[in-house]
Amino acid sequence: MSDQPRAFPGRPNLRYLKLEAKRRLAAGEFGTLHDAQLAIAREHGLASWTALKEFVIAQAGQPSHALTQVRWLLARFAGAGSPAWAAPGEDELRAHFTGHFLTVVPPAELTGTLTQVAAQLGAEFSISRETPLSVRGQLDGLALEAAAEADPPHRLTALRLYPVASRVSDPRTAAPGHRTSGAVPAAAAAVAGESFAESGLPGLVLAGADPAGVWSVAWGWADLDRGEALHSGHRFPAYSITKLITATAVLRLAADGRIGLDDPANRHLRTVRLADGAVTVRELLSHTGGVASPDELFGSRVPELAEVTGPVLACPGLRGTFEYSNGGYAALGQLISDIAERPYPEAVISLVLEPLGMTSSSFPGQWPGGDAVTGYRLAEDGTFEPVPVQVCTIPAAGGLWSTAADLVRFGLGWAGLLPAGLAREALRPQAERDPAGAEMGLGWLLHRPKDLCGHAGGGPGAASSLLSRLSDGQTSVALANRLVPIEPVNARLARPVD
């Protein structure tokens, strides 16, 4: 491989560059076509093959293929729902979306989603970033991101639509500023800044890792009234990401032979019982046990579990069918406590947090104060107001407080706490969650077509998301101190559109 930079010819040709990569691969200079393409891109001063393709297209003076497809989409669906409108058939959609995209998002689901926001699609599309193969912008409270394939017919390979908050008028958010820890990738820093501005947040933290270690970038404020700037050391309620911690603790008990995944859970429960004695540990982990969830999940303190669920947890659901269950994870938390013969927080700290070096994570019995962020909601006048200070009353379902860096450590390291076969079993589909390809593992929400697994969380004044790539375990985390859809922001780190 040459270390010398190369200049583009006056009119660079993408087809020639592709053939050059294949020639150098065949000559044995590289082990894979990807390596050959990456080397050629870097020799021309660009960071990736995608960047090289976009540069070549731009040099040729071609319009943004992504924007062309987006304009078709906006025009085609703006009238959805009106009496004269007819939905596009699959053949029409395949002329504008790649086959892989329509495998991940089936035509019926895509059409249904776009029809639901048809009124907003008719608004003016304000573009914030445009390249030959990607576009990002907003229209009437929606953020839109899209990417197109480099080769004709330049169909869309990615499309994301998610709400943005345009009503924020709080003067305390006028000059946010940001703070970093570790070697934050330029793309991640850009995502953080753009997402903070677009999503109407008091504060946002994004985190991930590279060979040098964990990095994070924080925008905004931990507390607006005090003018306390947000930094990577602030703790957030992780809410339902906690279920991944609980599941890992259960799997550690299974690895030690103290419990069997297919044991009836009641065999190990001492303090509370399940109404259906046949429900197994595996079914609780995969939300297929039919266990009812308590009506109230938040309060000023963490009571004894029986105060929340009663001594017998009802099981009205159909066993074997996925139905998200906080009650099932309440039972798992008590099961951990009963087997370990100590309170759930102590047991899980010993089984999971301490081995992974998650020293900034805990399960407080009431609002922790100190380095905890203040949670907010958006008032009618566009200003942020604090939410009441509450904690999840079921620690095993949503009681973890953590930093973004600690959650990245969990995502990178949890599998190392288990025998390899048991870690693989955790990521094996146990039940279908929806027809679009989403499945349920043992605690982990899976989306194999997108090469992702993880969990999101949300509750009073905060939102959280942890995503890991199934192929290599690379993990990213997003935390906000306002309840908004945060998973799309994190997805931009885990699976970039451009």
N, C-alpha and C positions, 0 to 999 in steps of 0.2 A: 504494500500500500504506500502510495506517495505521500510525503509530508508537505509537498509544495502546493500552495494554493493555485487554483486554476481560474482563468478568466472565462466568462461566457463569450461565445461568439456574438456578433452583432444581433442575430436573430436566433436565440437558443431554441433548440428543437427537442421536445419532450420524448418523442419516439427514439431519437438518436441516443439520448441519455439512458433510456430503458435498455436499448440494445447494448450499450456500453457496459451497463451493470451485468447483463447476462453474459457478455463476452468475458468479463473479468472473473465472474463466478466459474465459467467453464474452464478458464485457464488455471483454476485452483488458487487464485489470489485470495478468495474468501470462502468461508464455509457455507454461507447461506446467501440467498438473494437479498434478504433484508440487510445483511452486513455490507454487501456490495453497494446497495442503494444509499445506505447511510454514509458510507465513505465518500461516495461521489458528491453527495449533498454537502458534506463538510469540506471537501476539497474546493467547493465553490463558495465557501463562506456562509453556508446555511446550516441550521441546527438539525434539520430532519428532511427526509424525502418529501414529506407533505409540504414543508416550507419551500423546497425546491420546485415542486410542481406549481405551487401558487405563484412563485416568482416568474416562472416561464410563461404561465398563462397571462399574468399581468403585463409582461414585456410584449406579448403579442397583441396587447390592446383589446383583449376580449372582455366582455362584461362579466359581472359576477353571476356565475351559473346558479349559485345558491339563491341569490336574490330573484333571478328569473323564475325559479321553481316556487319560491315563496309567494311571489306576486300571483302566480297561477292559483296557488292554494287559497290565498285570501279572496281572490275574485270568485273562485269556484264555490267556496263554502260560506261566503257572506250572506247569501240568501237562504241558507239551510233552515228548514222548518216552515218556510212559506208554502202556501198551497201549490204554487207552480214549480217548486224546486224538486229535482230528482237527484238522489244520491248517486255519486259516480260508481260504476261497476268496478270489479277487480281489475279488468284489463286497463281501464283508464288510470286507476291508481298505480298500476305497475309501470305505466309510462312516465310516472313522476317520482316513484319511490323504488329503491332497489329491492330485489327479492329477499335479501337478508333482513332489511328493515321490516318488510311485511311478514316475515317469519316471527320476528320479535314482537311486533305490534300488528296483529292480524287486521285485514281490511275492515271488518265489522267494528272492531274496537276503535280503530283510527277514525272511521267515519262518525261513530257515536261520540267520541271525544270532541272532535271538531264541531259537530252539530251543537253540542252543549254551549259552546262559546261563540256561536255564529254571530251574535249581535256585536261582540267585540271585534271580530275579524273584519267587520266592515269599516272600522275606524282607520284613521290615518296611521300608517306604519312609520314610526320615527326610528331611523337607523343610527345605531351608536357605533357599530363596527362592521366593515365590509371588506372582504377579500374575494378573489376570484372563486374560491371554493367554500366560503362560509359567510354568514351574515348574522348579526345580532341586533335587536332593537325592541321597541315597545309599541303597544297599541291598546289604548283604553284599559289600563290596569293589568295588562298581560305582558310578560317578557317572552320574547320569541327568539330561539336560537336554531339555526339550521346549517347543515353541511351537505355538500354535493360531491359526487364522485368526479375524479379528474377527467375521465374519458367520456366521450359522447355515449348516450344522450344526457349525461350530467344529471342523473336522477339524485334525489335526496337520499343520503345515507344516515342522516340523523335529524331529528326534529324534537324540540322541547318547548313546551308552553307552560308557564307557571305564573301565578299572580304576583303583582308587585304592589307595594303600598304607595300611592301617590298623594295621600292626604296628610302626610306628616308636615307639620308646620311648627314644630317645637324649636324655639330659638336656641335652646341648649345644645342642639345637634349641629350648629352652624359650622363648626371647625373641628371635625372628628379627630384627625390624626391617627397614626397607627404605630404599632410596636412589633418587633420581630424577635424570634429566638431561633438560633440555628441557621442553617443555610437554606433560606426560603427560595424555592424555584421561582423564576421570573413569571412563569405562567400562573403559578398559585397566587403570587402577590397580586397579579392582575385580576384574577377571579375574585379574590377577597375584596379589593377596592370596588370593583364593578358591582358585586353582589350586595355589599353594604349600601351603596348608593341606590341600587334598584329596589331593594327589599324593604326599606323603611324600618331600620333596626336601630335600637340604642347601642347594641354591641354585637360583634361577630368575631369568632375565632375559627380559623381553619388550621389543620395540622396534618402532617404526614411524616414520611421518613425517607431517607436515602442512605447510601452506605456510610455517610459521615454521622448519622444519628437522626433523632427526631427534630423536626422543625415546626414552628408555628408562627402565624401572623394574626394579630389582634387589631381590630378597628373599633373605634368608638369608646363607650363608657361602661364601666361596671356599675356606677351610680351617678345619675344625672344631677341630683340635688347637691351632692358633695363635689361634683366635678371630678370624680375619680376615674382616671383613664383605665381602660381595660388592658390587661396584659396577660401573658400566657400562664401566669401562676394563679389566676382567678379560677374559682371552682363553680361549676354549673350543676344543676340537677340533671343527671343523665336520663332520668325517667326510664322508658322501657328498654333502653340499651342494657339496663340492669339484668334483664332476662338472659342475656348472653353470659354474664358472670354466674348467675344461678345455674344455668345449664352446665357450664364448665365445672362448677363445684360438684354437681351430681355425677358427671362423668368421671371425675377424679375418685369419687366414692366407688363407682362401678369398677374403675381400673384397679382399685385396692381390694376388690372382691367383697366389699361391704354391702353391695346392693346389686341386683340384676336389673337390667333395663326392662325386661319383660316380667318382672315381679309385680304382683298387685301392690299398688302403693300403700294400701291399708296394712300390709304386712309390716311396714316400717314406721307407720304413723302412730304416735302415742298421744299427742295433745289434742288433735282434731282427727276427724274421720271423713272419708268420702261416702256419700249416700250409696253409690254404686261400688261395691267391693271388688268388682272385676277390673276396674280402671287400672292400667299399668303405668309404671314410671315413664316408659317410652311415650305413651299417649299423653301424659301431662306435658312432657317436653315438647311434643309436636302439636299441641293444642287440638288434639283429637279425642280427648277424654270426655267431652260433653259437660265439663264442670262450669257451673254458673259463676259469674263475676259479681262482686259486691257493687252496689249502686254508687257508693261514695268511696273515692280512692285517696282523698286529700283531707288533711286536718292539721291542727296545731301541734300534734305530737303523734308518736307511733305507739298505739296501744297493743295489748296482747291480741294475737290473731283471732281468738275466739270472740273477742269484742267486735270484730269487723265482720267475720263470716258466720259466727255461731259455731257450736261444737261439731256440727255435721254439715259438710259442704254439699249443697244440692248438685245433682248431676242430671239436669233435664235434657241436655243435648244428645245428639246421635253419636255414639261412639264410632270412631273410625273416620269421621268427617271433620275437616278443619273448621274450627270456629274459635277465633281468638279468645283466650281465656286468662284474665288476670287471676281468677279463682284457682285455676290449675297451677299457676306459679306460686300462689299463696301456699298451696299444699306442698309444693316442692321445697319452699323455704322452710316450712315446718319439718318436713322430712329430713332435710339437711341438719337442722337443729337437733332433732330427736336421735339421729344416728351418731352425730358428733358429741352429743350430750353437753352442748353449750349453745348460747344464743346464736341465731343465724349470722349476725354481723361478725362475731368473733370467728365462727367456723369458716366463713367465706374469706375473710382476711387471711386466715392461715392457709386455706386451700388454694387461693387464686391471687389475691392482691399482693401479698408479701413475696411469693416466688417470682412474680413478674416485675417487682420493683415499683409497684403503683403506690408510692408513699404519700401522694397527695389525694388519695381516694378514701372515702369512708361512708358509713351509713348512719348519719346523725339521727337522733331521736326527735329532734325538733329543728327549727330553722337554725343553720349553723353559724351565721354571722361571720365576722372576721373576713376571710378572703373570698367569701361567697358573693356572687353577683346579686344585684337587685333585679327582680323580674318586673317587666312592664307590660302594659296593654295600651292600645291607642285609643284615646278618648275622642268623642265626637268633634271636638274643636281642633283636632290634629296634634294635640300634645300627648306626651307619654305620662301615664300615671302608674305608680307602683301597684302591683297586685298584692293581696293579703299574703302574709308570710305563712306558708303551709309546706308540709312535707307529705310524701306518699305514705299512706298508713299500712301498706304492704311492702316492707323492705325488699323482699325477693322479687317483686314485680316491677318496682320503680323507685327504690330508695337510695340508689347510689348517687353520691356527689363526687365529681371528679374534674380533672383538668383535661383539656384536649390532648396533651402530650401523654398522660397516663392512659387514656383510651386508645391511642395509637399503640402504646406498648402492649396493651391487651390484644388488639387485633393482630399484631405481629407475633405475639408469643404464646397465645392460649394453646395452640396445637402442640407445642413442645412440652406441655404439662401432662400429656396423655400418650399412651401407646399409639403408634401410627394407625393401626386398624381402627381404634376407637375414634381418633380424630377424623378419619375418613367417614366413619359412620355418622358423625355429627353433621357432615355436609352431604350426606346421601338423602335424596328426597324421601320423605315419609308420607306426604300427603300433598295433593294439589290445592293451591290457594285460589287460583283463578285461571281461566282458559288461556290467558295471554302468556303463559310460561312461568308464572310465579309458583314456587313450591315451598314446602316447609321441611326443614331439617330438624335436628334436635336442638331447638332454641334458635337456630339460624334461619332467617328468611332468605330463600334462594331465588336467583334469577339466572339460570344457567345460560340462556341465549345471550345475555348481556355480560356473562362471565363475572357476576357479582353475587356476593352474599353480605349479610349485615343485619342491622336493625336501626330503626328510627325511634325517637321518643318525643313526647310532647305533653305538657301540662301547664299549670298556672305560671305564666311569665317566662317560659323557656321552651326551646326546641333543640333537638339533638339528632345527629345522624352519624353512624359508623358504617363504612362500606369497605369491604375487602375484595380483591380480585381472586376468584377461585383458582385461576391458573398459577399465580405466584404469591398470593397472600399479601400483596402490597395493600396498605391500609390508609384511608383518609378519614378525617373527622371534621364535622362542622357543628358549632355550638352557637346559639343566639339567646339573648335574654329578652326575647319576645316570642310568643307562640305564633309562628308562621310556618309554611311549608319549607323546611330547610333541606330536605333530601335532594331537590334539584340543584341546589348550590353545591352540595357535596359530590353529586354525580358529575359535575363539571371538572372536579379533580380526578375522580376515579375513571371516568370515560370521557375525555375531552371531546367536544364537538369539532374543534379545529386544532 
